[in-house]
């Protein structure tokens, strides 16, 4: 019996590790609450990979980037295949700026030899949420609004 419990625990932990950390983010907007299931990127490696090579995002899903401290943030769309909205949040989880429909950039340089564009926060941010392009406008997500996760 004890052996079966140990095997079950090991399998469960492997399953959890393979699934990656996830959370539910709630945007509090004038239109009402908008909930998004997000994958969490909290290590340098996870943040560097982000949503690269994804051909689609499931409905109401995205990625939450977590940093150790507030700072001006700059993101690019290297090897990203779909347009994204980037929502920059302060340490107190208030939206400080939004980049809507950031354009995909298949490689570091595009066909004209230009480098992928950088998308920067207007104010220091500790968190960044990426969702499908156009969702911020569709759900009336705006700077100053509170976010929970």
C-alpha positions as CSV (number, residue, x, y, z in Angstrom):
1,X,0.0,0.0,0.0
2,X,2.8,2.4,0.9
3,X,4.6,1.6,-2.3
4,X,1.5,2.4,-4.4
5,X,1.1,5.8,-2.6
6,X,4.8,6.7,-3.3
7,X,4.4,5.7,-7.0
8,X,1.2,7.8,-7.2
9,X,2.9,10.8,-5.6
10,X,5.8,10.6,-8.0
11,X,3.5,10.3,-11.0
12,X,1.5,13.3,-9.7
13,X,4.6,15.5,-9.3
14,X,5.8,14.6,-12.7
15,X,2.4,15.5,-14.1
16,X,2.4,18.9,-12.3
17,X,6.0,19.7,-13.5
18,X,5.0,18.9,-17.1
19,X,1.9,21.1,-17.0
20,X,3.9,24.2,-15.9
21,X,2.7,26.8,-13.5
22,X,-0.6,28.4,-14.3
23,X,-2.9,31.0,-12.8
24,X,-6.1,32.9,-13.3
25,X,-5.8,36.6,-14.0
26,X,-8.9,38.9,-13.5
27,X,-9.1,42.3,-15.2
28,X,-11.6,44.6,-13.5
29,X,-13.0,46.8,-16.3
30,X,-16.0,49.1,-16.8
31,X,-17.5,46.3,-18.9
32,X,-17.1,43.8,-16.1
33,X,-14.6,41.3,-15.1
34,X,-12.5,39.5,-17.8
35,X,-10.7,36.3,-16.7
36,X,-7.7,34.9,-18.5
37,X,-5.9,31.6,-17.8
38,X,-2.2,32.3,-18.0
39,X,1.0,30.3,-18.0
40,X,3.5,31.8,-15.6
41,X,7.0,32.8,-16.8
42,X,9.1,33.6,-13.7
43,X,12.6,32.4,-14.7
44,X,15.0,34.0,-17.2
45,X,14.6,31.0,-19.4
46,X,10.8,31.0,-19.3
47,X,10.6,34.8,-19.9
48,X,13.1,34.6,-22.8
49,X,10.9,31.9,-24.5
50,X,7.6,33.5,-23.8
51,X,5.0,32.7,-26.4
52,X,7.5,32.0,-29.2
53,X,6.5,29.6,-31.9
54,X,2.8,29.4,-30.9
55,X,0.5,29.3,-33.8
56,X,-2.6,30.0,-31.7
57,X,-3.7,30.9,-28.2
58,X,-6.7,29.2,-26.7
59,X,-9.6,31.5,-26.0
60,X,-9.1,33.6,-22.9
61,X,-5.5,32.5,-22.3
62,X,-2.1,34.1,-22.2
63,X,1.1,34.4,-20.3
64,X,2.1,36.2,-17.1
65,X,5.7,37.4,-16.9
66,X,6.8,37.9,-13.3
67,X,9.9,39.9,-12.5
68,X,11.8,40.4,-9.2
69,X,11.3,44.2,-9.2
70,X,9.7,47.1,-11.0
71,X,11.6,48.6,-13.9
72,X,11.0,49.9,-17.4
73,X,10.3,46.8,-19.5
74,X,11.0,46.1,-23.2
75,X,9.6,43.2,-25.1
76,X,10.1,42.1,-28.7
77,X,8.3,39.6,-30.8
78,X,11.2,37.4,-32.0
79,X,10.0,34.1,-33.4
80,X,6.4,35.0,-32.3
81,X,3.9,34.0,-34.9
82,X,0.7,35.8,-33.7
83,X,-0.1,39.4,-32.8
84,X,-0.2,40.0,-29.0
85,X,-1.5,42.6,-26.6
86,X,1.1,43.4,-23.9
87,X,-0.3,44.7,-20.6
88,X,2.3,46.2,-18.2
89,X,1.5,46.2,-14.5
90,X,3.0,47.9,-11.5
91,X,4.0,46.1,-8.3
92,X,0.6,46.9,-6.9
93,X,-1.1,45.2,-10.0
94,X,-2.4,48.3,-11.7
95,X,-2.1,48.6,-15.4
96,X,0.6,51.2,-16.3
97,X,0.6,50.9,-20.1
98,X,-0.7,48.7,-22.9
99,X,0.8,47.8,-26.3
100,X,-2.0,46.6,-28.6
101,X,-1.5,44.2,-31.5
102,X,2.3,43.9,-31.3
103,X,3.3,42.6,-34.7
104,X,4.9,39.2,-35.0
105,X,8.6,39.1,-36.0
106,X,9.7,35.7,-37.4
107,X,13.3,36.2,-36.7
108,X,15.7,38.8,-35.3
109,X,15.8,40.5,-38.7
110,X,12.8,40.7,-41.0
111,X,13.0,40.4,-44.9
112,X,14.2,44.0,-45.2
113,X,17.0,43.4,-42.7
114,X,15.4,45.5,-40.0
115,X,15.5,44.3,-36.4
116,X,12.4,43.2,-34.5
117,X,10.7,46.2,-32.9
118,X,10.9,46.7,-29.2
119,X,7.7,47.4,-27.3
120,X,8.4,49.3,-24.1
121,X,6.4,50.1,-21.0
122,X,5.6,53.8,-20.4
123,X,6.2,53.4,-16.6
124,X,8.0,50.8,-14.5
125,X,6.4,47.4,-14.4
126,X,6.9,44.3,-12.3
127,X,4.4,42.1,-14.3
128,X,3.5,41.8,-18.0
129,X,0.6,39.9,-19.3
130,X,0.4,38.9,-23.0
131,X,-2.9,38.0,-24.5
132,X,-4.1,37.6,-28.1
133,X,-4.0,40.7,-30.1
134,X,-7.2,42.8,-30.0
135,X,-8.4,41.3,-26.7
136,X,-7.5,44.4,-24.6
137,X,-9.6,46.7,-26.8
138,X,-12.4,44.1,-27.0
139,X,-12.7,43.8,-23.2
140,X,-12.0,47.6,-22.6
141,X,-8.8,47.0,-20.7
142,X,-7.2,50.3,-19.9
143,X,-4.3,51.9,-17.9
144,X,-5.2,52.5,-14.3
145,X,-7.4,49.4,-13.9
146,X,-6.7,46.9,-11.2
147,X,-5.8,43.3,-12.0
148,X,-5.9,40.2,-9.7
149,X,-4.0,37.0,-9.8
